[in-house]
Amino acid sequence: MKTLVVAIQKGGQGKTFATCHLAFDFAERGLRVGVIDLDTQENASLTLSAYKAKLSASQLFSGKPQALKRHLKSHENSKLTLIAADSKLANLDKMKLSKAASALQASIAVLSEFFDVCIIDTAPSLGVAMTSAILCADYMLSPIEVEAYSLQGMGMMVTVIGNLRKQNPKLKFIGLLPNKVELWKPRQHANLTVLRQRYPKLVLPCSIGARDSIAEALGEGMPVWKMRKSAAQKAKKEVRAMTNYVHKAMEIAQ
């Protein structure tokens, strides 16, 4: 099983958008996909509610990985399974990072018996949950808006990634995904140029425009490419380019 964490230290960047669309895309490719929602805002849990397992995300940190199996048995033949966020995730910051990361790693080992790929959505803060996920992941993707505050936060994230890779040498950073881009605005056009110049090897070659159809699709629990509105066509092409890029970067065998 390959594990991908979607993370950045700022809210509203598009982590849930990327998580859900990657999950839908990978499932359509015939992969068994598990999604872990570690964000107490529960946005991914809402979009993927139709695929919810009788297992909450906080249970992955319980230190009882074998107990997870009975909850997942009924999802053995499912293409997509959600391990939803719950209020107890708020207590994770009381745990020692080493204990939390170890527990999550043990749980992910159990999940590998049921899934081909695991995607982890995270909260917009470098707390115990996000850090544990990064320490357990094989790959990492960071969506980012091309605004000044986001660029500043990305600088911090790049530093954090460098430090955490010392503890998790297997972690591969797929890159920064420019999201909600409005290139007709000179400010955003200039910021995207700066982003690509500052991190030439880290920015994905594709980007996602500011598309209302994406938010609408997520609200209806479906990927944007299933929207029948003509306004969704550009979003469909952009999102498919992103999922194709990530799938290739993760070298997932099918």
Residue pairs with C-beta under 8 A, 6 or more apart in sequence:
1 108
1 111
1 112
1 115
1 116
1 117
1 118
2 116
2 117
2 118
2 138
2 139
2 250
2 251
2 252
3 108
3 117
3 118
3 119
3 120
3 136
3 137
3 138
3 139
4 22
4 117
4 118
4 119
4 120
4 137
4 138
4 139
4 140
4 141
4 174
4 246
4 250
5 119
5 120
5 122
5 130
5 133
5 134
5 136
5 137
5 139
5 140
5 141
6 15
6 18
6 19
6 22
6 119
6 120
6 121
6 122
6 140
6 141
6 142
6 143
7 15
7 120
7 122
7 130
7 133
7 134
7 140
7 141
7 142
7 157
8 15
8 124
8 142
8 143
8 144
8 153
8 154
8 157
9 124
9 125
9 126
9 153
9 156
9 157
9 160
10 124
10 144
10 149
10 150
10 153
11 124
12 124
12 145
13 124
13 142
13 143
13 144
13 145
13 150
13 179
14 143
14 144
14 145
14 177
14 179
14 180
14 208
15 39
15 121
15 122
15 124
15 143
16 39
16 43
16 44
16 47
16 121
16 218
17 143
17 179
17 208
17 214
17 218
18 141
18 143
18 177
18 179
18 242
19 35
19 37
19 44
19 119
19 120
19 121
20 35
20 44
20 47
20 48
20 218
20 223
21 223
21 224
21 239
21 242
21 243
22 119
22 243
22 246
23 33
23 35
23 48
23 80
23 119
24 80
24 222
24 223
25 223
25 240
25 243
25 247
26 33
26 116
26 117
26 119
26 243
26 247
26 252
27 33
27 79
27 80
29 247
29 254
30 79
30 254
31 79
31 116
31 117
31 252
31 254
32 78
32 79
32 81
32 114
32 115
32 116
32 117
33 79
33 80
33 81
33 115
33 116
33 117
33 118
33 119
34 81
34 83
34 111
34 114
34 115
34 117
34 118
34 119
35 44
35 48
35 51
35 80
35 81
35 82
35 83
35 118
35 119
35 120
35 121
36 57
36 60
36 83
36 118
36 119
36 120
36 121
36 133
37 43
37 44
37 45
37 48
37 57
37 82
37 83
37 84
37 85
37 121
38 57
38 85
38 89
38 120
38 121
38 122
38 123
38 129
38 130
38 133
39 85
39 89
39 121
39 122
39 123
39 124
40 85
40 86
40 87
40 89
40 90
40 123
41 85
41 123
42 84
42 85
43 121
43 218
44 82
44 85
44 121
45 52
45 82
45 84
45 85
46 221
47 218
47 219
47 221
48 80
48 82
48 84
48 221
49 82
49 84
49 221
50 221
51 78
51 80
51 81
51 82
52 82
52 84
53 71
53 72
53 74
53 75
53 81
53 82
53 83
53 84
54 71
54 74
55 68
55 71
55 72
55 83
56 83
56 84
56 85
56 86
56 88
57 83
57 84
57 85
57 86
57 89
58 86
58 88
58 89
58 91
58 92
59 67
59 68
59 71
59 107
60 68
60 83
60 103
60 104
60 107
60 108
61 92
61 95
61 100
61 103
61 104
61 107
61 132
62 103
63 99
63 103
63 106
65 103
65 106
65 107
65 109
65 110
66 110
68 107
68 110
68 111
69 110
69 113
72 81
72 110
72 111
72 114
75 81
75 114
76 114
81 114
81 115
89 123
89 129
92 100
92 127
92 128
92 129
92 132
93 127
93 128
93 129
95 128
97 128
97 131
97 132
100 128
100 129
100 132
101 131
101 132
101 135
101 136
104 132
104 133
104 136
105 135
105 136
108 118
108 136
111 118
112 118
116 252
116 254
117 250
117 252
120 133
120 137
122 129
122 130
122 133
123 129
123 130
126 160
131 164
134 140
134 161
134 164
134 168
134 171
135 164
135 167
135 168
136 168
137 168
137 171
138 170
138 171
138 172
138 250
139 171
139 172
139 173
139 174
139 249
139 250
140 161
140 171
140 172
140 173
140 174
141 174
141 175
141 177
141 246
142 154
142 157
142 173
142 175
142 176
142 177
143 176
143 177
143 179
143 208
144 150
144 151
144 153
144 154
144 176
144 177
144 178
144 179
144 195
145 178
145 179
145 180
146 178
146 180
146 181
146 188
146 191
146 192
146 195
147 187
147 188
147 191
148 191
151 191
151 194
151 195
151 198
154 176
154 195
154 199
158 199
158 202
161 171
161 173
164 171
165 171
165 173
172 249
173 202
174 204
174 245
174 246
174 249
174 250
175 202
175 203
175 204
175 249
176 195
176 199
176 202
176 203
176 204
177 204
177 206
177 207
177 208
177 242
178 192
178 195
178 203
178 204
178 207
178 208
179 207
179 208
180 208
180 209
180 210
181 188
181 192
181 207
181 208
181 209
181 210
182 188
182 209
182 210
183 189
183 192
183 209
192 207
195 203
196 203
204 242
204 245
205 245
206 238
206 241
206 242
206 245
207 238
208 214
208 235
208 238
208 239
208 242
209 234
209 235
209 238
211 224
211 231
211 232
211 234
211 235
211 238
212 231
213 224
213 227
213 229
213 231
213 232
213 235
214 224
214 235
214 239
216 227
217 223
217 224
217 226
217 227
217 232
223 239
224 232
224 235
224 236
224 239
225 232
225 236
225 239
225 240
227 235
227 236
